[in-house]
Each structure stands twice: as structure tokens, then as C-alpha cells.
């Protein structure tokens, strides 16, 4: 079950029963949240955006290359991540 929210896709299923092929072409999965992390699928084009690159730098500082969820973990609240997503869509 997925809900489209701006250009990100929220999956309530997280990793349960999901295979790597569940991410649409041209997108990648990240995990966001402080207490309970949720899976978001974002466009690869975000990788070119300075705001998203800053977020990736923070992820590297906090987690290095060891991501406990098995995917890229973003150190951010969901609200902040959704607001960032809105900014990136407008640029």
C-alpha cells in the first residue's frame, strides 16, 4: 500500500515482504524518522540538488556507511523531510 505525497512515495510496508524491485526505475528508497523510521521512495534527480546533498552529508556523518535499516537512513524528522521534498520539487 503506497500513498503519493508530492514526489515521494510513502510505503507503510517498510521492508516487510518487499523486494529490491519494488522501487520504481529512476527512484531510490530512504528511511526517515526519529523513533519509527518510514520508507520513502524519492526520484534520483534529488541527488543533484544541493539541499539533498547536505542531507546526505549529515547521514554520512551520523551513520557512516552502516545503515541499520539496510538502506540509506536520513537523520531527519518526517516533517522536515517532507518540507525539504516540497522545496526540491519547486526548484
FIKOLZA-1660 file (N, C-alpha, C; in steps of 0.1 Angstrom, whole numbers, plus 5000, padded with zeros to 4 digits):
% residues 91
   i   px   py   pz ch aa at
   1 5008 4988 5000  A  X  N
   1 5000 5000 5000  A  X CA
   1 5009 5012 5000  A  X  C
   2 5007 5021 4991  A  X  N
   2 5015 5033 4990  A  X CA
   2 5006 5045 4988  A  X  C
   3 5010 5057 4994  A  X  N
   3 5003 5069 4993  A  X CA
   3 5013 5079 4986  A  X  C
   4 5008 5085 4975  A  X  N
   4 5017 5095 4969  A  X CA
   4 5016 5108 4976  A  X  C
   5 5027 5114 4980  A  X  N
   5 5028 5126 4987  A  X CA
   5 5038 5135 4981  A  X  C
   6 5034 5145 4973  A  X  N
   6 5043 5153 4965  A  X CA
   6 5050 5143 4955  A  X  C
   7 5063 5144 4955  A  X  N
   7 5070 5135 4946  A  X CA
   7 5076 5123 4954  A  X  C
   8 5073 5121 4966  A  X  N
   8 5078 5110 4974  A  X CA
   8 5067 5100 4975  A  X  C
   9 5070 5087 4977  A  X  N
   9 5060 5077 4979  A  X CA
   9 5063 5071 4993  A  X  C
  10 5052 5071 5001  A  X  N
  10 5053 5065 5014  A  X CA
  10 5048 5051 5014  A  X  C
  11 5056 5042 5019  A  X  N
  11 5052 5028 5019  A  X CA
  11 5050 5024 5034  A  X  C
  12 5038 5021 5037  A  X  N
  12 5035 5016 5051  A  X CA
  12 5041 5002 5054  A  X  C
  13 5045 4995 5043  A  X  N
  13 5050 4982 5045  A  X CA
  13 5065 4981 5049  A  X  C
  14 5072 4993 5049  A  X  N
  14 5086 4993 5052  A  X CA
  14 5093 4982 5043  A  X  C
  15 5101 4974 5050  A  X  N
  15 5108 4963 5042  A  X CA
  15 5100 4950 5043  A  X  C
  16 5089 4949 5050  A  X  N
  16 5083 4936 5052  A  X CA
  16 5077 4931 5039  A  X  C
  17 5082 4920 5034  A  X  N
  17 5078 4914 5022  A  X CA
  17 5081 4922 5009  A  X  C
  18 5089 4931 5010  A  X  N
  18 5093 4939 4999  A  X CA
  18 5106 4935 4993  A  X  C
  19 5107 4935 4980  A  X  N
  19 5120 4931 4973  A  X CA
  19 5126 4944 4968  A  X  C
  20 5139 4943 4964  A  X  N
  20 5145 4955 4958  A  X CA
  20 5138 4960 4946  A  X  C
  21 5131 4951 4938  A  X  N
  21 5125 4955 4926  A  X CA
  21 5112 4964 4929  A  X  C
  22 5108 4966 4941  A  X  N
  22 5096 4974 4944  A  X CA
  22 5099 4989 4943  A  X  C
  23 5111 4993 4940  A  X  N
  23 5114 5007 4938  A  X CA
  23 5113 5010 4923  A  X  C
  24 5105 5020 4919  A  X  N
  24 5104 5022 4905  A  X CA
  24 5117 5027 4899  A  X  C
  25 5118 5025 4886  A  X  N
  25 5130 5029 4879  A  X CA
  25 5131 5044 4880  A  X  C
  26 5144 5049 4883  A  X  N
  26 5146 5063 4884  A  X CA
  26 5144 5068 4898  A  X  C
  27 5142 5060 4908  A  X  N
  27 5140 5063 4922  A  X CA
  27 5149 5055 4931  A  X  C
  28 5149 5059 4944  A  X  N
  28 5157 5051 4953  A  X CA
  28 5150 5052 4967  A  X  C
  29 5152 5043 4976  A  X  N
  29 5145 5043 4989  A  X CA
  29 5154 5049 4999  A  X  C
  30 5148 5056 5008  A  X  N
  30 5155 5062 5020  A  X CA
  30 5146 5059 5032  A  X  C
  31 5151 5059 5044  A  X  N
  31 5144 5057 5056  A  X CA
  31 5145 5069 5065  A  X  C
  32 5134 5075 5069  A  X  N
  32 5133 5087 5076  A  X CA
  32 5125 5086 5089  A  X  C
  33 5129 5093 5099  A  X  N
  33 5122 5093 5112  A  X CA
  33 5131 5092 5123  A  X  C
  34 5127 5097 5134  A  X  N
  34 5135 5097 5146  A  X CA
  34 5132 5084 5155  A  X  C
  35 5119 5081 5157  A  X  N
  35 5116 5070 5166  A  X CA
  35 5113 5058 5157  A  X  C
  36 5103 5059 5148  A  X  N
  36 5099 5048 5139  A  X CA
  36 5103 5053 5125  A  X  C
  37 5112 5046 5119  A  X  N
  37 5116 5050 5106  A  X CA
  37 5106 5045 5095  A  X  C
  38 5103 5054 5086  A  X  N
  38 5094 5050 5075  A  X CA
  38 5102 5051 5062  A  X  C
  39 5098 5043 5052  A  X  N
  39 5104 5042 5039  A  X CA
  39 5098 5051 5030  A  X  C
  40 5106 5059 5023  A  X  N
  40 5102 5068 5013  A  X CA
  40 5110 5065 5000  A  X  C
  41 5103 5067 4989  A  X  N
  41 5109 5065 4976  A  X CA
  41 5110 5078 4969  A  X  C
  42 5122 5083 4966  A  X  N
  42 5124 5096 4960  A  X CA
  42 5131 5095 4946  A  X  C
  43 5129 5105 4938  A  X  N
  43 5135 5105 4925  A  X CA
  43 5150 5106 4925  A  X  C
  44 5157 5100 4917  A  X  N
  44 5171 5101 4916  A  X CA
  44 5176 5115 4913  A  X  C
  45 5168 5123 4907  A  X  N
  45 5171 5137 4904  A  X CA
  45 5174 5145 4916  A  X  C
  46 5169 5140 4928  A  X  N
  46 5172 5147 4941  A  X CA
  46 5187 5147 4943  A  X  C
  47 5194 5137 4938  A  X  N
  47 5209 5136 4941  A  X CA
  47 5216 5148 4936  A  X  C
  48 5211 5155 4926  A  X  N
  48 5218 5167 4920  A  X CA
  48 5215 5180 4928  A  X  C
  49 5205 5179 4937  A  X  N
  49 5201 5191 4945  A  X CA
  49 5210 5194 4957  A  X  C
  50 5215 5206 4958  A  X  N
  50 5224 5209 4970  A  X CA
  50 5217 5207 4983  A  X  C
  51 5204 5209 4985  A  X  N
  51 5198 5207 4998  A  X CA
  51 5198 5192 5001  A  X  C
  52 5195 5184 4991  A  X  N
  52 5195 5169 4994  A  X CA
  52 5210 5164 4996  A  X  C
  53 5219 5170 4989  A  X  N
  53 5233 5166 4991  A  X CA
  53 5238 5170 5006  A  X  C
  54 5233 5181 5011  A  X  N
  54 5236 5184 5025  A  X CA
  54 5230 5174 5034  A  X  C
  55 5218 5169 5031  A  X  N
  55 5211 5159 5040  A  X CA
  55 5219 5146 5039  A  X  C
  56 5224 5143 5027  A  X  N
  56 5233 5131 5026  A  X CA
  56 5246 5132 5034  A  X  C
  57 5251 5144 5034  A  X  N
  57 5264 5146 5042  A  X CA
  57 5261 5144 5057  A  X  C
  58 5249 5148 5061  A  X  N
  58 5246 5146 5075  A  X CA
  58 5244 5131 5078  A  X  C
  59 5238 5124 5069  A  X  N
  59 5236 5110 5070  A  X CA
  59 5250 5103 5071  A  X  C
  60 5259 5107 5063  A  X  N
  60 5272 5101 5063  A  X CA
  60 5279 5104 5077  A  X  C
  61 5278 5116 5082  A  X  N
  61 5284 5120 5095  A  X CA
  61 5278 5111 5106  A  X  C
  62 5265 5110 5106  A  X  N
  62 5258 5103 5117  A  X CA
  62 5259 5088 5116  A  X  C
  63 5258 5082 5104  A  X  N
  63 5257 5068 5102  A  X CA
  63 5270 5062 5095  A  X  C
  64 5278 5070 5089  A  X  N
  64 5289 5065 5080  A  X CA
  64 5282 5057 5069  A  X  C
  65 5288 5045 5067  A  X  N
  65 5282 5036 5057  A  X CA
  65 5275 5024 5062  A  X  C
  66 5272 5025 5076  A  X  N
  66 5265 5014 5082  A  X CA
  66 5251 5019 5085  A  X  C
  67 5241 5015 5076  A  X  N
  67 5228 5019 5078  A  X CA
  67 5219 5008 5083  A  X  C
  68 5214 5009 5095  A  X  N
  68 5208 4998 5102  A  X CA
  68 5195 4992 5095  A  X  C
  69 5189 5000 5087  A  X  N
  69 5177 4995 5080  A  X CA
  69 5180 4988 5067  A  X  C
  70 5193 4987 5064  A  X  N
  70 5196 4981 5051  A  X CA
  70 5196 4990 5039  A  X  C
  71 5191 5002 5041  A  X  N
  71 5190 5012 5031  A  X CA
  71 5195 5025 5036  A  X  C
  72 5195 5035 5028  A  X  N
  72 5200 5048 5032  A  X CA
  72 5191 5054 5043  A  X  C
  73 5197 5057 5054  A  X  N
  73 5189 5063 5066  A  X CA
  73 5192 5077 5066  A  X  C
  74 5182 5086 5066  A  X  N
  74 5183 5100 5067  A  X CA
  74 5180 5105 5081  A  X  C
  75 5190 5112 5087  A  X  N
  75 5188 5117 5101  A  X CA
  75 5179 5130 5100  A  X  C
  76 5166 5128 5100  A  X  N
  76 5157 5139 5099  A  X CA
  76 5143 5135 5104  A  X  C
  77 5135 5144 5109  A  X  N
  77 5121 5141 5112  A  X CA
  77 5114 5140 5099  A  X  C
  78 5103 5133 5099  A  X  N
  78 5094 5132 5087  A  X CA
  78 5089 5145 5082  A  X  C
  79 5085 5154 5091  A  X  N
  79 5080 5167 5087  A  X CA
  79 5091 5175 5080  A  X  C
  80 5103 5175 5085  A  X  N
  80 5114 5182 5079  A  X CA
  80 5117 5176 5065  A  X  C
  81 5117 5163 5064  A  X  N
  81 5119 5156 5051  A  X CA
  81 5109 5160 5041  A  X  C
  82 5096 5160 5045  A  X  N
  82 5085 5163 5036  A  X CA
  82 5086 5178 5032  A  X  C
  83 5090 5187 5041  A  X  N
  83 5092 5201 5037  A  X CA
  83 5103 5202 5027  A  X  C
  84 5114 5195 5029  A  X  N
  84 5126 5195 5020  A  X CA
  84 5121 5190 5006  A  X  C
  85 5113 5180 5006  A  X  N
  85 5108 5174 4994  A  X CA
  85 5100 5185 4986  A  X  C
  86 5092 5193 4993  A  X  N
  86 5084 5203 4987  A  X CA
  86 5093 5214 4981  A  X  C
  87 5104 5218 4988  A  X  N
  87 5113 5227 4983  A  X CA
  87 5120 5222 4970  A  X  C
  88 5124 5209 4971  A  X  N
  88 5131 5204 4959  A  X CA
  88 5122 5203 4947  A  X  C
  89 5110 5200 4949  A  X  N
  89 5100 5200 4938  A  X CA
  89 5099 5213 4931  A  X  C
  90 5100 5224 4939  A  X  N
  90 5098 5238 4934  A  X CA
  90 5110 5243 4926  A  X  C
  91 5122 5237 4929  A  X  N
  91 5134 5242 4923  A  X CA
  91 5137 5236 4909  A  X  C
% end
